[in-house]
Amino acid sequence: TFKDVNLVSGDKEVASLQSFVNREKNIDLSSSTLMLGASYFSFWKSVKEDIGGDFKPVNFAIGGTTADFWSKNVKELDNLTSAPKRVLVRMGGNDFSQNKTVEETTSAVSLVIDYLLVRFPEAEIDYTPLVPSPCKMNDGRNEKQQALNKEIKAIIKNKALDRLRYFETEDFVYLPKGEKSNYYDKNKDLYLNESLYLDDALHFNEKGYKAFGEALRPYLV
């Protein structure tokens, strides 16, 4: 785990979400993108600049939270008085650190998506898939994340809604074909670009977030 980020979903995390909602409760969000997830989003302080254009983030992500947490607490968004232009969802990685199964995590993410579709009937609901990190490459978590991505992609395709999208943004973390690093992904037959990550071997560094922004930009700007 990252320093000062505990994989728990208790009162502190609920209070953080309530605080975010209260902060934006009476704000016009109609041109904004609401971001829901964990530390990959909450640590992204340069998100507006990295994505660029007219992207206006409202970042509700909370480090250490799970899809299970969000499925149980996303109804806190009922207290918003304005709907966002879109909601960007990225979650599930921490569930596997708590030994949740792919099926359990898929169910939790699906519940969040279903809630958002009803709560914000005019908004885009976008899912950006989980990507590998060095510390997850050799303990089975990467395979679980890829399986989750596959399941969520199928659910989104099956719903066949124009405003519900799955972003094809998994591959920006890999080196070009033929280049090698210490981390090989046999499912992709590619090597991970280690230069995108902090020393914790889990989260993106500045370069990683710039690459993440470049991957998302065609979908958001």
C-alpha positions in Angstrom: 0.0 0.0 0.0 1.0 3.6 -0.4 2.2 5.6 2.6 -0.8 7.0 4.5 -3.3 5.2 2.3 -5.1 2.4 4.2 -7.3 -0.1 2.3 -10.3 0.4 4.5 -13.8 1.6 3.9 -15.0 3.0 7.2 -16.3 6.2 8.7 -13.4 8.3 7.6 -14.0 7.6 4.0 -17.7 8.1 4.3 -17.0 11.5 6.0 -14.7 12.4 3.1 -17.3 11.7 0.5 -19.9 13.6 2.5 -17.5 16.5 2.7 -16.9 16.5 -1.1 -20.7 16.4 -1.7 -21.3 19.2 0.7 -18.6 21.3 -1.0 -20.3 21.0 -4.4 -23.8 20.7 -3.2 -25.1 24.0 -4.6 -22.6 24.4 -7.4 -23.5 24.2 -11.1 -21.8 21.0 -12.3 -23.3 21.0 -15.8 -20.0 21.5 -17.5 -17.9 19.4 -15.1 -16.6 15.8 -15.0 -17.2 14.1 -11.7 -14.4 11.7 -10.9 -15.1 8.6 -8.7 -12.5 6.1 -7.5 -9.4 5.7 -5.3 -5.8 6.9 -5.2 -5.1 6.8 -8.9 -7.6 9.7 -9.2 -7.2 11.3 -5.8 -3.4 11.7 -6.3 -3.9 13.3 -9.7 -3.5 16.9 -8.8 -2.5 17.9 -12.4 -5.5 16.3 -14.1 -6.9 19.5 -15.6 -3.6 20.3 -17.2 -2.8 16.8 -18.2 -6.1 16.3 -20.0 -6.3 19.8 -21.3 -9.0 21.5 -23.4 -12.1 22.6 -21.5 -12.0 19.6 -19.2 -13.3 20.6 -15.7 -12.7 18.0 -13.1 -14.6 17.7 -9.8 -12.5 15.0 -8.1 -14.4 13.0 -5.5 -11.9 10.1 -5.5 -10.7 8.8 -2.1 -7.5 7.0 -1.6 -7.7 3.4 -0.4 -11.4 3.0 -1.3 -12.8 -0.1 -3.0 -15.6 -0.6 -5.5 -17.4 -2.3 -2.6 -17.2 1.0 -0.7 -18.5 3.0 -3.6 -21.4 0.5 -4.2 -22.5 1.0 -0.6 -22.0 4.8 -0.4 -22.5 6.2 -3.9 -26.0 7.3 -2.9 -24.4 10.2 -1.0 -24.5 11.8 -4.5 -28.3 12.1 -4.0 -27.5 15.3 -2.1 -26.0 17.1 -5.1 -28.5 19.6 -6.5 -26.9 19.7 -10.0 -25.9 17.0 -12.4 -22.4 16.8 -14.0 -21.7 16.7 -17.7 -20.1 13.3 -17.2 -19.0 10.9 -14.5 -15.6 9.2 -14.9 -15.3 5.9 -13.0 -12.2 4.0 -12.1 -12.3 1.5 -9.3 -11.8 -2.1 -8.2 -8.0 -2.4 -7.8 -8.1 -2.1 -4.0 -10.8 -4.8 -3.8 -8.3 -7.4 -5.0 -5.8 -6.2 -2.3 -8.6 -7.2 0.1 -8.9 -10.6 -1.6 -12.3 -9.9 -3.2 -13.0 -12.0 -6.2 -13.5 -10.8 -9.8 -17.2 -11.7 -9.6 -17.7 -9.7 -6.3 -15.8 -6.7 -7.7 -17.6 -6.8 -11.0 -20.9 -6.8 -9.2 -19.8 -3.8 -7.1 -18.7 -1.7 -10.1 -21.9 -2.6 -12.0 -24.0 -1.4 -9.0 -22.2 1.9 -9.1 -22.7 2.3 -12.9 -26.4 1.4 -12.6 -26.9 4.0 -9.9 -25.2 6.7 -11.9 -27.3 6.0 -15.0 -30.4 6.5 -13.0 -29.2 9.4 -10.8 -27.8 11.4 -13.8 -30.0 10.5 -16.7 -28.5 13.1 -19.1 -24.8 12.6 -18.2 -22.2 10.5 -19.9 -21.0 7.7 -17.6 -17.5 6.6 -18.6 -15.4 3.8 -17.2 -11.6 3.9 -17.6 -10.1 0.5 -17.0 -7.5 -0.5 -14.5 -3.9 -0.7 -15.6 -1.1 -2.8 -14.2 1.6 -1.6 -11.9 4.9 -3.2 -11.1 3.9 -4.4 -7.6 0.8 -6.2 -9.0 2.5 -8.0 -11.9 3.7 -11.1 -10.0 1.0 -11.8 -7.4 -2.1 -12.3 -9.5 -3.7 -8.9 -9.0 -2.9 -7.8 -12.6 -4.7 -10.8 -14.0 -7.7 -10.1 -11.8 -7.7 -6.5 -12.9 -7.6 -7.5 -16.6 -10.5 -9.9 -15.9 -12.5 -7.1 -14.3 -11.9 -4.8 -17.2 -13.1 -7.6 -19.6 -16.3 -8.1 -17.5 -17.1 -4.4 -17.2 -16.5 -3.9 -21.0 -19.0 -6.7 -21.7 -21.6 -5.2 -19.4 -21.2 -1.8 -21.0 -21.4 -3.2 -24.5 -24.5 -5.2 -23.5 -26.3 -2.1 -22.2 -25.7 -0.5 -25.6 -26.2 3.1 -24.4 -24.6 5.9 -26.3 -23.9 7.8 -23.1 -22.2 4.8 -21.4 -18.7 4.3 -22.6 -15.7 2.0 -21.9 -12.4 3.8 -22.7 -9.8 1.7 -24.4 -6.9 3.1 -22.4 -5.1 0.0 -21.1 -2.0 0.0 -23.3 -0.3 3.4 -22.6 1.6 1.9 -19.7 3.5 -0.6 -21.9 6.8 -0.1 -23.7 6.7 -0.3 -27.6 6.9 -3.8 -29.0 10.5 -5.1 -28.8 11.5 -3.0 -25.8 11.9 -4.8 -22.4 11.8 -4.0 -18.7 11.7 -6.1 -15.5 8.0 -6.6 -15.8 6.5 -8.8 -18.6 2.8 -9.1 -19.1 2.2 -12.4 -20.8 -1.4 -11.5 -21.6 -0.3 -8.5 -23.6 3.1 -9.9 -24.7 4.5 -6.5 -23.7 6.7 -5.1 -21.0 5.6 -2.5 -18.5 7.1 1.0 -18.8 8.6 1.3 -15.3 9.5 5.0 -15.8 5.8 5.9 -15.3 5.7 4.8 -11.6 6.7 6.1 -8.2 9.2 4.2 -6.1 6.3 2.5 -4.4 5.9 0.5 -7.7 2.1 1.2 -7.5 1.1 4.7 -8.3 1.9 7.0 -11.3 4.6 9.7 -11.1 4.3 13.0 -12.9 5.3 11.3 -16.2 2.8 8.6 -15.7 -0.1 11.0 -15.1 0.9 13.0 -18.2 0.7 9.7 -20.2 -2.6 8.9 -18.5 -4.0 12.3 -19.6 -2.8 11.8 -23.1 -4.6 8.4 -23.2 -7.9 9.9 -21.9 -7.8 13.2 -23.9 -9.3 11.8 -27.2 -12.4 10.7 -25.2 -12.8 13.8 -23.0 -11.8 16.8 -25.1 
